[in-house]
Amino acid sequence: MKQVFGRPQGLKDAPFRFCPGCGHSILHRLVAECLDEMELRELTIAIAPVGCAVFAYDYFNFDVIEIPHGRPPAAATGIKRMLPDRVVLSYQGDGDLAAIGTAEIIHAANRGENITVLFVNNGIYGMTGGQLAPTTLTGQKTTTTPGGRTPADAGHPLRVSELLAQLDGVSFIARSAVDSAANVIKTKNLLKKALRYQVEGKGFSMVEVLSPCPTSWKMSPEDALRWVAEDMQKTFPLGTLKDIYPETPGNGDNGGDDE
Ligand code: SF4
């Protein structure tokens, strides 16, 4: 029988240790598929964050380096400047990128470093037990905001992509989600586009992905997908926030790959 669906070369033959319904599983597969299809796997150096994606090196079948919490953009900068022919992908959660690593991501983006960032926003600190993150929604209950986040006590949800889109060094920023099959395909195409910009030397590119964390949200996987679609997207609307080459053929909002 002809095999029509298999493990991408970019993934090792290792079972994921993510919780059932976690968006990281989908995103790991998408990263692997993109690198396979773009024939970039052997050129890629990925950077794993501290957080639930900390074991990326156990799953990805290409070079992965582990970096202290929040510092992946700084490490990515050094790697890319030393090895400009390699593709550098910084895989970061919101605790890593939007909290402890805020300075690193702002300065890497502002310098226009020719790297690609995959920013996984699940609105909470997943690995450490479900504490408030900068991206936690107003009213969302976490272990450190048991009555729900209030702007008076904890400020407002931080829209990092909108913030970074203001910076002159940024070439491409888009926000997607993995709450439906259609959005998973869009996410893949946006990631391909961001990687293509790096290959073409166009500067800093980032795709933010709204991603379910059923365990720390204390929801079923189905309810977590509904939360992404119906609650997260009100605060974090999907779409392209910045694209300095919108007229390039094939550069539609979905990344230009409609397969
Ligand atoms: S805690 Fe959340 S983000 Fe972490 S593996 Fe579980 S579902 Fe995924």
Boltz pocket constraint, residues with backbone or C-beta under 6 A from the ligand:
constraints:
  - pocket:
      binder: B
      contacts: [[A, 17], [A, 18], [A, 19], [A, 20], [A, 21], [A, 22], [A, 23], [A, 24], [A, 52], [A, 122], [A, 126], [A, 127], [A, 212], [A, 213], [A, 214], [A, 215], [A, 216]]
      max_distance: 6.0
